[in-house]
Amino acid sequence: MTTPRRPHGGRPRVLVIVQNLSVPFDRRVWLECQTLCASGYDVTVVCPTGEGTEAEQTVDGVRIVAYRAFAPGGSALSYAAEYGWSFLATSWLALRERRAGRFDVVQACNPPDIFWALARWLRFRDGTRFVFDHHDLCPELFRSRFGAGKRPLLRGLLFLERQTFSAADRVISTNESYAEVALTRGGKAAEHVTVVRTGPDVDRLKRRAPSPELRHGRPHLVAYLGVMGPQDGVELIVEAADVIVNRMGRRDVSFCLMGSGDARPQLLAERDRRGLRDYVDLPGRVSDEVVTEVLSTADLGLCPDPLNPLNDVSTMNKTMEYMAFELPVVAFDLRETRISAQDAARYVTPNVVEEYARAIIELLDDPDARAEMGRLGRQRVEEQLGWSHQQGAYQAVFDELTGVHSAPVRPVPAPAAEAARASQPATSEA
């Protein structure tokens, strides 16, 4: 078989593989794709279908090809079936797209850690380089969802993670805790690991005039935005709403919990069982326009992620999106959440629902504290965490691997977190 050449124009080609979200719904991956396109790369994404994601389309210069999503049943075996289907469908589409020209770089985003085999084949055939965009710690994710049992499956996930790290030419980590896993458990050299945080686009995500009707006639609105899986703790918001409405007798608060996932049917049932239908809205996955309306109207952003092996060392995208909208955050006291939000959040004892509910009410009753926390959060995103401070490091990985010195999208200062990491002891794995 002859190696396909680059398509007309000679731009370096990048293949981006995403399995757990569709594109452009995956905000981090979409910002990455836009950065590469603006820098002269030819970008193709393979992902599952989703709302707004067709089988084949081009959006803002990014070619997106998608396969029919497989809906897992929530068990470990159903996830294995989903991942098997995703690998076969992704490989088929990737090899089909390869006919138009070889890929210079393939970027695989996890979970799951299964695409290293495809990356190795592309390297063997075409010399394609492999970038691992490390979004989740899959062994910790498994432990957080299914506990310490099923050890053969856990050992299998650790094997897949080792293979992914071994195959990767470069690793992009979402925070320092993940970078430490790449250095220790993954055995990567420090110069081959780059921290690129999932910083929001501050020009697009910003507060605008509120929509008072979203409060449903009440003075306050609190919001959640994100995935609703067993490890995400959204059921703790429903429990906190029960404490606030039914035990504390507060009838002045509406809740809007945006997103979807395996746990949403149970959340709806639990909300109704507790008599909270009039107070807790669960609209499912909503458009960016609705997200902007809700977060521009809300008084607080909720991060109910409980303490578990995954959440303690993970950066939550919703935290920084709340901060971009000048929303104070109520969160359980987790290591990476505190690093991200700092003084923009009120931290409570992990997994203690009554304390979480009290923190919500205390902030709702203190508008001055909310305003100051919101100001500090927006300032931190603008000055340190926003995508404009991350994209330079991301693009540099691809420029190095391809030998292309493309013009930067804009001048980007070195992320403050990277400088801090260089001068402090490495963070140990939780």
N, C-alpha and C positions, 0 to 999 in steps of 0.2 A: 504494500500500500504506500502510495506516495504521500508525503507530508503536504497538507494544504497550505497554500500561501496566504498572506494577508490579503483581505479584500481591497478593492480599488480605494486609493487614497493613502494606503500604507499606515494608517493609524494603528497603534498597538491595541490588540483585542483583549478584553477582560470578560471572563465568565463568572458571574456571581450566582451562587447556589444558596437558596433559602428554603427551609422545609416547614418551619412551625408557623409562619405567617405569609400572607400574600404581599405582593409589592404592587403599588406603592404604599400599602397600608403600614408596612414595617417602616417606621419613621427613621430609625438609624440607618438601615440599608438604603433607603431612598436618598438620604443626605449623602451617603457615600457614593452612590451612583451619580448623583448630580455633580459632586465634586470631581469625579473622574471625567465625566462628559465635558464639563467646563474646562478641563485641563487637556482635552484633545484625545481622550481614549474612546474607543468603540466598545460600548458596554452592552452585554446581553445578560439578562436575568432569567434563571429557571426557578419557578416557585409553584406552589399549589394555587388553584383558582380560589377566588374569594370575591367579596362584594367589590365591584369596580375593576376586577382583574379578569380579562378575557383570555381565551386560549392563546391568542397571538395579537399583540398590539405594540405600538411604539408611543411612549409618553415622554415628552420633553427630551427627545433624542435617545432615550433608553429603550432598547428592544426587550420586551417581556414575553416569554413563552411559558405557558402554565399547563399543568396536568390536573386532572380531576382529584380533588382532595379526598382523602380517606378519613372518615370520622371514627376516632377510636372509641372504644366502649368504656374506657376508664381503668381497665385491668392491665397488668404488666404484659400479658400475652397479646392483648389487643394493640398495645403500643408497638410490640415487636412486629406484628402484622402490618401496621401502618408504616413503620420504617422500611420494611422490606419492599412494600409497594412504592414508597417514595424513592428509594434507591433505584429501582428498575425504571420508573417513569422519568426520573431526572437523568439517568444515564442515556436513555433513548433520545430525549430532547437535546441533551448536550452534544451527543454525537451527530445528531441531525444538523444542529447549528454549526458544528465544526466543518461541515462541507463547504461553508462559505469562506473559510479561512481558519488557520490555526489560531488557537488562543495563546497569547503570551503569558497570561496569568489566570489561574482559576482561584476564586475566593469562595470558601465554604463557610457558611455561618451555622453555628450549632444552637440548640439541639436539632438532631442527634449527631453523634460523632461517627458517621458512617461513610462519608464521601471521600475519605482518604484513598480508598481503592481506585475510584475513578480518577482522582488527581494523580495517583502513581501511574496509571495507564496513559494519561495524557502527557505526563513527563516522559515516559518511555517512548511514545510515538512521536511527539512534537517538541520535546524540551520545555513543555509548559511548566512554569513555576507555580508553587502552591502557597497561598496565604490562608491561614486559619484565623477567621474572625471569631474570637472566643466569647460568645454571648452568655453561656450558662455552664455551670459545672455539672455535667450530666450525672456522675456518681452521687453528688450531693442532692441533686434534684430527685433522683430515685429514692434516696434515703428519706428525703423530706416528704415524699408522697406515699411510700410503701413501708417505711420503717426499716429496722435493721434486719428483717427477715429476707428470704429469697437471695441468700448469699451467692448462689451460682450466677444469678442474673447480675448482681452487683459486680462480681468478678469479671463478667463479660463486658460490662460498661467500662470498667477500668482498663481492660484490654483494648477496647475501641478507642478510648481516650489516648492511651500510649501510642497506638498506631497513628492517630491523627497528629499528635505532636511530632512523632518521628518523621512523618511524611512531609510536614510543613517546612517550607523554606523560611517563612516568617510567621510570627504569631502577633496578632493584634488583640490586646486585652482591654476589657472595658474599665478596669480599675487596677490598683496596685495589688489587691488581694488576689485577683485572677492572674496577674503577672507573676506573682510569687509561686502560684501553682505551676505555671508554665516553666519556671526556672527550676523548681524542685521536683515535683511529680512528673513533669514533662521532660526534664533534662535539657531544656533549651539554653543556648548561650544568651547572656544578657543582651548582646548587640543584635540578637535576632527577635527580641520581644519589644513591642512598642505599645505604650498605653494610649488609647484613644477613647476618651469618655463619650457617652452618648449625649452630647450637649444639644439642647434645643436650638432651633433657628430663631434667634431673638427678633429678627425682623418680621417673622411671620407669626410667632406665638407671643402675643402681647394683649394686654387688657384693652377692651373697648367699652362702649356704653353698655350698661347692664340691661337685661331683659327681665323686668320685675315679675312678669307673669310666671316665670319659671319657679318662683318661690311659692306658688299656689296659695297666695293670700297670707303668707306668714312672713315675719320680719327677717328670718334667716334661711339660708340655703347652704348646705355642705355637700361636697362632691367627691366622688371616686371615679378615676379613669384608669382602666387597665384590664388585664386578663383576669378571668374568674376561674381559677383552678384550685384544687385542694390545698396547694401550698401558699396561696395568695392571701388567705385570711379574710376574704370579703364577708364570710359568715360572722366574723367578729364585729363588723359594722352593724349588721342586723341585730346582733345581741346588744351592742351599745345603743342602738336606736330604741330597743325595747326598754333598756334602763332609763334612757332620757325621757321617752314619751310615757311609758306605762308605770314606771316606778318613781321617777322624779316629777312626773306630771307636767312636763314642758310640752306645750302645744304650739310653740313658736318656731319650730325647726322643721324644714323639709330636707330630705335626703335624695340625691340623684346619683345612682351608681351606674356608670356607663361602662359597657364592655360585655364580653361574652366568654364562654369557656365551659369546661366540663361541669363546673359546680353551679352554673346559673339555674337549672331547673330546681335543684334543691334549695337555692336561695329564695326563689319565688315561693316555693311551698312553705319555707320557714317564715318568710315575711308574712304570708297570709295567716299562718297558724298563730302568730303573735299579734294579729290584729293591726298590722302596720301598713296595710295597702294604701291608705290615704296619706301616709307620711313618707314612705320609701318607694321611689320610682326606680324601676329596673328596665330601662328602654332597650337594652341589648347594645350591639355595636352600632354606633352612630357616626354621622358624617363629621368632617372637620369643622363645618359650619356650626353644627350643634355643639360640638366640644367647645368651640370658641365662645358661643353664647352662654353655655353653662358655667365655664370657668371665669368668664367676665362678670358673672352675676353672683357667684358663690362667695361666701365669707371664709371658708376653710377648704383645704384639700386634705383628703384622708389617705394615709398610708398604713393599712392594717396588717402589713406583712408580719406574721408571727416569727418569733425566734426559732430557727431551725438551721440545719447544716448549710442550706443554700442561701437563705435570706440574709444571714448575718454578714456574708462576705460579698453580697451582690449589690450593684447600683441599680436602683429602681428608676426607670425612665419617668414614671409619673411624678416622682419627687421634684425633678428639675423642671418638668412642664408646669407643675403648680407654681414653682418659684418664678418661672417666666411670666405667669399671669398675676404675679404679686399676691399670691395666696399664702398665708401662713399654713404650715403643715403640722398635722398631729400624727405622730408616729411612735411605734415601739422603739425602744433604745437599742438599735442595731449598729454594728461597727461602721459599715459603709454608708448607711443612711445618715449617720452623724457627720461623717466626712463630707458628704455631698451637701447637706442642708445647713449644717452649723447652726447659727443663731436664727435661721428662718423657720425652725421647727420647735415644737413642744414635745419633749420625749417623756414617755411613761414606761413603767416596768413592763417588760415583754409579756404579752399574752394575758394581761390582767384587764378584763373588759371594763369593770367598774371604774378603774382609774382612767382608762381611755375615754369613757363617757364623761367623767368629770372634767377632763382636760378640754374636751370639745365645748362644754358649757362655760367653763371659765374663760376661754378665749372669745366665745360669742358675747359674753358679758363685758368684755374689755376691748372696745374698739381701738383705743390708743395702742395697745400691745399688738393687735392685729395689723394695724397700719405700719408700725415699725418693723415687724417681722416680714411683712410683704415687701417693704422697701429694701430690706437687707437681702432678701431672696432674689429680687430682680437685679439688684446691683451685683450680686455674686455671679449670676448667670451671665450678665453683660460683660463683666470684667474678667471672668476666669473659666466658666463652665460651658458657655455657649459654643455652638458648632464652629464658629469663626476661630475659636482658640484650639480646636481639635483637628480641623481639616488639613492643616499643613503637615502634621505628623503622619496622618493617614496617607495623603498623596505621596509623601516622600518614600514610603515603603514601595509603592508601585514604580515610582521614578527610578529607584535604585535597581529593582529587579529587572526592569525593561531596558535600562540604560538610557531612558528618555529624560531629558531635563526640560519638562514642560513649564510654561509660565505659571507661577502660583496664582490661585484664584484671587487672593488678596494677601497682603502682608499678615503673617500670623505669628504672634509671640509664642515662645515656648510655654507650654502649660505649666502653671505653678505647681501642680501636683508632681510633675516629673522632677522639678528642681528639689522639691521637698523629699522625694523618695531617694534622690542621690545622696542626701545629707543625713538620712535617718536609717536606723536598722531596718532590715527587711521585715515585712509583716508575715507572721506565721500563719499557716493554714488552720482554719477552725475545725 
